[in-house]
Amino acid sequence: MSAVSVAPAGPGRGAADVAPLVTRGLTKRYGSFTAVDRLDLEVRRGEIFGLLGQNGAGKTTTILMLLGLTEPTAGEARVVGLDPARAARSVKRRVGYLPDAVGFYDDLSGRANLRYTANLNGLRGGAAERAIDEVLDRAGLGDRGADRVGTYSRGMRQRLGIADALVKDPDILILDEPTTAIDPIGVQEILTLLQVLSRERGLTILLSSHLLSQVQSVCDRVGIFADGRLIGQGTVSELAGRFGADEATIEVVFAEDPASDHAATVERALGGLAHVRRVVQTDRPGRPWDVTVSPAIAEPDVRAAIPAAGVAAALRLVGLRPLVPSLDDIYRVALRRRADDERDARAGTATDSAPPAPERTAGSRRLPSTTGRRDRGTDR
């Protein structure tokens, strides 16, 4: 990954060459317990980045440091070019935050709750009402804004929480376990909303979750957290390459010819290709064939050779795509390797799978310091 500028953004909205969220060696210790251990992270402008880890992995502590709600023991962070440990109030004004437990005044309407937050952030009068109208509509609550929040379902409260985070027009949206205890329809509504915000507004979103399928469905990139350390980050495909088995699978669909021995023809055509280890017809819709390739690095070459092999065998190709392992599979392998590495380290062995150094996404230099007095606002 190429290095990016992490200089302070100055008084305006962050310049295009400044990464909205960067950390270097960010560490938080509570006595002898290390909650976050030398975190190097970069979240790109306009992407949805997922922090994936079990409860207690360090995700929430990381978020609290990014918001200036707790100070790091070591290391540094920049959020929209600002140091949250020195300019917490300014960071809060530029970042929308949805905690895992959203608190509202139940006896007030959704609109009144949003008006309170807007006023805290300097929005009043017509400007506040226009902003509230927009975020209620975006959150799918345009027809419920006048209702008391005490009548809202859990999913509606979460959507109101996103509206609350958006009302100040933030540069970054940070969400901590936003879909916990929500029904499947509510979950899909929230995930769809996040994708729309990222795509249409170019909003940078940091999503913390332990729910693998949801992270995989919505995030552009994922960081895997374990015991306070980031043990891998990238797209699901990149993580699959690092933590997957040394095999790849290609899904192939041919039009079946009842007059021929279709299965035997496919097996001969594809089984003879270099690096193909197995060809199996599945029971999935369309009866596709799974072609197993080893080593995985040969997958692009095999995929490129399949159309010609089909033509040579008089097979009509209908579909062809690589199958990416699920994030659930990747996560299990990553945690298992982490446990194996720690066991080997304790045993004093020297193996190729020694504990990896924390990933560095934009070089190892220190972040430039920002000036200004320590500022700890309490804006929501």
C-alpha positions in Angstrom: 0.0 0.0 0.0 1.4 3.4 -0.9 2.2 6.0 1.6 -0.1 8.9 2.1 0.2 12.3 3.6 -0.8 12.5 7.2 -0.1 16.1 7.8 -2.7 18.1 9.7 -5.6 19.1 7.4 -5.8 22.7 8.6 -9.0 24.6 9.3 -10.9 23.5 6.2 -12.5 20.1 5.4 -9.6 17.7 5.0 -7.6 18.0 1.8 -8.0 15.2 -0.7 -4.4 13.8 -0.1 -5.0 13.4 3.7 -6.1 10.0 4.9 -9.2 10.6 7.1 -8.1 8.2 9.8 -4.5 7.0 10.5 -2.8 5.5 13.5 0.8 4.7 14.2 1.8 2.3 17.0 -1.4 3.2 18.9 -1.3 1.5 22.3 -3.6 1.4 25.4 -2.6 -0.3 28.6 -4.6 -0.7 31.8 -1.9 -1.6 34.3 -0.4 -4.9 33.1 -3.2 -5.5 30.6 -2.7 -4.3 27.0 -6.1 -3.6 25.4 -4.7 -2.2 22.1 -1.2 -3.2 21.1 0.8 -1.0 18.6 -2.1 -0.5 16.1 -1.1 0.7 12.6 -4.2 1.5 10.7 -5.3 3.6 7.7 -8.9 4.1 6.6 -9.2 5.6 3.2 -11.5 8.4 2.1 -15.0 7.2 1.2 -14.6 3.5 2.1 -16.3 1.3 4.7 -13.7 -0.3 6.8 -14.7 -3.1 9.2 -12.9 -3.8 12.5 -13.6 -7.4 13.1 -13.0 -9.2 16.4 -14.5 -11.0 19.3 -15.8 -9.1 22.3 -12.9 -7.8 24.3 -10.5 -7.8 21.3 -9.8 -4.1 21.6 -12.2 -2.6 19.1 -14.1 -0.3 21.4 -11.0 0.9 23.2 -9.6 1.8 19.7 -12.7 3.8 19.0 -12.5 5.7 22.3 -9.0 6.7 21.5 -9.9 7.9 18.0 -12.7 10.1 19.6 -10.4 11.5 22.2 -12.5 9.9 25.0 -9.4 8.1 26.4 -5.8 8.8 25.9 -3.3 6.4 24.4 -0.5 5.0 26.5 1.8 5.2 23.4 1.6 5.9 19.7 -0.4 8.5 17.9 -3.6 8.9 15.8 -4.8 11.4 13.3 -8.6 11.8 12.6 -9.4 14.3 9.8 -5.8 15.5 10.3 -6.3 16.2 14.0 -4.8 14.6 17.1 -7.8 13.4 19.2 -5.7 13.5 22.4 -5.2 17.3 21.9 -8.2 18.4 19.9 -11.0 16.2 21.2 -13.8 18.8 20.7 -12.8 19.5 17.1 -12.6 15.8 16.4 -16.1 15.2 17.8 -17.5 18.0 15.6 -16.1 16.3 12.5 -16.9 12.7 13.5 -20.3 11.1 13.9 -20.4 8.3 16.5 -22.9 5.6 17.1 -22.1 3.6 20.3 -23.3 0.0 20.8 -26.0 1.3 23.3 -27.8 4.3 21.9 -29.2 6.7 24.5 -32.1 9.0 23.7 -34.8 10.8 25.7 -37.7 8.4 25.4 -40.3 11.0 26.2 -39.2 13.2 23.4 -39.9 12.7 19.7 -37.1 11.6 17.3 -37.1 15.0 15.8 -36.7 16.7 19.2 -33.8 14.4 20.1 -32.1 15.3 16.8 -32.7 19.0 17.4 -30.9 18.7 20.8 -27.9 17.3 19.1 -28.0 19.8 16.2 -28.1 22.7 18.8 -25.1 21.2 20.6 -23.2 21.4 17.4 -24.2 25.0 16.6 -27.1 24.3 14.2 -30.3 26.2 15.0 -33.4 27.5 13.3 -34.1 26.7 9.7 -30.6 25.2 9.1 -31.2 22.7 11.9 -34.7 21.7 10.7 -33.5 21.2 7.1 -30.6 19.0 8.4 -33.0 17.0 10.6 -35.4 16.5 7.7 -32.6 15.2 5.5 -31.2 12.7 8.0 -34.6 11.4 9.1 -35.4 10.7 5.4 -32.0 9.0 4.9 -32.6 6.9 7.9 -36.0 5.9 6.7 -37.7 7.6 9.6 -39.3 10.5 7.8 -42.8 9.5 8.8 -41.9 8.7 12.4 -39.9 11.8 13.4 -42.8 13.2 15.4 -43.3 10.0 17.4 -41.9 9.6 20.9 -38.6 7.5 20.8 -40.1 5.3 23.6 -42.4 3.8 20.9 -39.4 3.0 18.6 -38.2 -0.6 18.0 -34.6 -1.5 18.5 -33.9 -1.2 14.8 -35.6 2.2 14.6 -33.5 3.4 17.5 -30.4 2.3 15.8 -31.4 4.1 12.6 -32.2 7.2 14.7 -28.7 6.8 16.1 -27.3 7.0 12.6 -29.4 10.1 11.9 -28.1 11.6 15.1 -24.5 11.0 14.1 -25.2 12.5 10.6 -27.0 15.6 11.7 -23.8 17.6 12.1 -22.6 16.6 8.6 -19.5 14.7 9.7 -16.5 13.7 7.6 -16.3 10.2 9.3 -19.0 8.0 10.7 -17.9 5.5 13.4 -20.3 2.7 14.5 -19.7 0.3 17.3 -21.7 -2.9 16.9 -24.6 -1.1 15.1 -26.7 -4.2 14.4 -26.5 -6.1 17.7 -30.0 -7.5 18.8 -31.7 -6.3 15.6 -34.0 -8.5 13.5 -32.8 -9.5 10.0 -34.9 -6.9 8.2 -33.6 -4.1 10.4 -30.0 -5.3 9.9 -30.4 -5.2 6.2 -31.9 -1.7 6.3 -29.0 -0.4 8.3 -26.3 -2.1 6.1 -28.0 -0.7 3.0 -28.1 2.8 4.5 -24.3 2.6 5.2 -23.6 1.6 1.6 -25.7 4.5 0.3 -24.0 7.0 2.6 -20.6 5.7 1.4 -21.5 5.7 -2.3 -23.6 8.8 -2.6 -22.0 11.1 0.0 -18.4 9.7 -0.1 -18.6 9.3 3.7 -15.8 7.4 5.4 -17.2 4.8 7.7 -15.4 2.7 10.4 -17.6 -0.2 11.4 -16.8 -2.3 14.5 -18.5 -5.7 14.7 -18.1 -9.3 15.7 -20.7 -10.5 13.1 -18.6 -11.8 10.2 -21.3 -12.2 7.6 -22.5 -8.6 8.0 -18.9 -7.2 7.8 -18.3 -9.2 4.6 -21.5 -8.0 3.0 -20.9 -4.3 3.5 -17.2 -3.5 4.0 -14.6 -2.6 1.3 -11.8 -3.7 3.6 -11.5 -5.5 6.9 -9.1 -5.5 9.8 -9.0 -8.6 12.0 -8.5 -7.8 15.7 -7.3 -10.4 18.2 -6.0 -9.7 21.8 -5.6 -6.0 21.0 -3.5 -6.6 17.8 -4.4 -6.1 14.2 -3.3 -9.5 12.7 -4.5 -8.9 9.2 -6.2 -6.3 7.0 -7.3 -5.9 3.4 -10.1 -6.9 1.1 -11.7 -10.3 1.7 -9.8 -11.6 -1.3 -6.5 -10.3 0.1 -7.2 -11.9 3.5 -8.2 -15.1 1.8 -4.8 -15.1 0.0 -3.0 -14.6 3.3 -5.0 -16.9 5.6 -6.7 -19.3 3.2 -5.4 -22.7 2.3 -3.0 -22.9 -0.6 -5.9 -23.7 -2.9 -8.4 -21.7 -4.9 -11.8 -22.6 -6.3 -13.3 -21.5 -9.6 -17.0 -22.0 -10.3 -17.7 -23.0 -13.9 -21.1 -23.5 -15.5 -21.6 -25.3 -18.9 -24.8 -25.8 -20.7 -25.7 -29.5 -20.4 -26.2 -31.6 -23.5 -28.6 -34.5 -22.6 -27.4 -36.4 -25.7 -23.8 -36.7 -24.5 -21.9 -37.9 -21.4 -21.7 -34.3 -20.1 -20.0 -35.1 -16.8 -17.3 -37.1 -18.4 -16.6 -34.5 -21.0 -16.3 -31.7 -18.4 -14.0 -33.8 -16.2 -11.7 -34.6 -19.2 -11.7 -31.0 -20.4 -10.9 -29.3 -17.1 -9.1 -32.1 -15.2 -6.3 -32.0 -17.8 -5.4 -28.4 -17.2 -2.2 -27.6 -15.3 -2.7 -27.0 -11.6 -6.2 -28.4 -11.5 -6.5 -30.8 -8.6 -10.2 -31.6 -8.5 -13.3 -31.1 -10.7 -16.7 -31.7 -8.9 -20.2 -30.9 -9.9 -22.2 -29.3 -7.1 -25.9 -29.3 -6.1 -26.1 -25.5 -6.1 -28.6 -23.8 -8.4 -27.5 -24.2 -12.0 -25.4 -27.3 -11.1 -22.0 -25.5 -11.4 -18.7 -27.3 -11.3 -16.1 -26.4 -8.6 -12.6 -26.5 -10.0 -9.9 -26.7 -7.3 -6.6 -25.1 -8.2 -3.3 -25.6 -6.3 -1.3 -23.6 -5.7 -3.8 -20.7 -5.3 -1.5 -18.3 -7.1 -2.2 -20.2 -10.3 -5.9 -19.4 -10.2 -5.9 -16.5 -12.7 -4.0 -18.7 -15.3 -6.4 -21.6 -14.9 -9.4 -19.3 -15.1 -8.0 -17.8 -18.3 -7.5 -21.3 -19.8 -11.0 -22.7 -19.1 -12.8 -21.0 -22.0 -10.4 -22.5 -24.5 -10.6 -25.9 -22.9 -14.4 -25.7 -23.1 -14.4 -24.8 -26.8 -12.0 -27.6 -27.6 -14.4 -30.1 -25.9 -17.5 -28.6 -27.7 -18.8 -27.3 -24.3 -20.8 -24.1 -24.2 -19.6 -21.9 -21.3 -22.4 -20.2 -19.4 -20.6 -18.9 -16.2 -17.1 -18.5 -14.8 -16.0 -16.9 -11.6 -13.6 -17.4 -8.7 -15.1 -18.3 -5.4 -13.8 -16.3 -2.5 -13.7 -18.0 0.9 -16.1 -16.7 3.5 -14.9 -14.3 6.1 -15.9 -16.8 8.7 -13.4 -19.3 7.2 -10.7 -16.7 7.0 -11.3 -15.5 10.6 -11.0 -19.0 12.0 -7.7 -19.6 10.2 -6.3 -16.2 11.3 -7.1 -16.9 15.0 -5.8 -20.4 14.8 -2.5 -19.2 13.3 -2.3 -16.5 15.9 -2.7 -19.1 18.7 -0.2 -21.4 17.1 2.4 -18.6 16.8 2.0 -17.6 20.4 2.4 -21.2 21.5 5.5 -21.5 19.4 6.9 -18.3 20.9 6.3 -19.5 24.4 8.0 -22.7 23.6 11.0 -20.8 22.4 10.9 -22.2 18.9 12.0 -20.4 15.8 9.6 -21.1 12.9 8.6 -19.3 9.8 5.2 -18.5 11.4 6.7 -16.3 14.2 4.3 -13.7 15.5 3.8 -11.1 12.7 4.8 -7.5 13.4 1.8 -5.2 13.4 0.9 -4.3 9.8 2.0 -0.9 8.7 -0.2 0.7 6.0 1.6 3.9 5.3 5.2 3.6 6.4 6.7 3.6 9.8 7.3 7.3 10.4 5.8 9.1 13.3 2.7 11.2 12.7 3.4 15.0 12.8 2.3 16.6 16.0 -0.4 19.2 16.1 -0.4 22.3 18.1 -3.0 23.7 20.4 -4.2 23.3 23.9 -5.7 20.1 25.2 -9.4 20.3 24.3 -11.9 17.8 25.7 -15.4 18.8 24.6 -18.5 16.7 25.4 -20.3 17.1 22.1 -22.3 14.1 21.1 
